[in-house]
Amino acid sequence: MESATPLKLAEVRGKKAKANSELEALIAETAKLWRKAHLDYDQSKYVVERVRRLLELAPPPKRRRVVERLSREEVERLLEAAYRLNPRKPVYGLMLKTLFYTGCRVSEFVFLRAQDLHLDGEAPHIYVHKAKKDSVRYVPLLPALAQELRLHLAGRTRGYLFESNRHDRYSARAIQKLIQAAAREAGIPKRVYPHLLRHSVAQILLDRGMPLEQLQKFLGHQDPKTTQIYAESSLAQVGESYRRVWG
């Protein structure tokens, strides 16, 4: 007797594939039954859980996530290319350098203000006030970057840290386009986007010995499990290097 073939989703992550036609038919039949029974949200959740238990369905084992990143060499090429994009506007390079070294989300970066910089003293830092879930944090700045930002502001103490020609903030889309242009100029074939810089600095810091709890504070993660992803990714890269040595 031929065994039944389990239904499979045709969905693949990152692609807009349609679900298997058999599965679509099953969904339609299920919706018809639930509509007839007038199930509300909580009742439908209860039904799903009960069916899973009856069929003894268990979630698949968790796979380690490998976070996409740029290597240090790729980051250097990207930043150098950003400075070359428009020699009359070296601020483009400084913008990407600041985005990378602060590990800011682009949604945080575009709201940084001149008054958020604290450049005097032995520990220059920047105040990130538009962080996720209304949280705030202080991010350290390298002395060389702090000096470059000081020269950029030229005594200005108010307004956005980086302003457009209209003295308004840059949009997240504008930053994305800038990064894409710099990646093309640098000859980096992979897809480069703002959050990739955040992933990259996090992974580099972890690989260079920053403790996980400090990395969590630097990135502004409220849940340590989010930061743990970078540790898992780092372990995956260690394993890859180890196999390469003995391969």
Sequence and secondary structure as in RCSB ss.txt:
>XXXX:A:sequence
MESATPLKLAEVRGKKAKANSELEALIAETAKLWRKAHLDYDQSKYVVERVRRLLELAPPPKRRRVVERLSREEV
ERLLEAAYRLNPRKPVYGLMLKTLFYTGCRVSEFVFLRAQDLHLDGEAPHIYVHKAKKDSVRYVPLLPALAQELR
LHLAGRTRGYLFESNRHDRYSARAIQKLIQAAAREAGIPKRVYPHLLRHSVAQILLDRGMPLEQLQKFLGHQDPK
TTQIYAESSLAQVGESYRRVWG
>XXXX:A:secstr
            TTS     HHHHHHHHHHHHHHHHHT  HHHHHHHHHHHHHHTT               HHHH
HHHHHHHHHH TT THHHHHHHHHHHHT  HHHHTT BGGGEE SSSS EEEE S GGG  EEEE  HHHHHHHH
HHHTT  SSBSSB TTSSB  HHHHHHHHHHHHHHHT  S   HHHHHHHHHHHHHHTT  HHHHHHHHT SSHH
HHHHHHHHHHHHHHHHHHHHH 
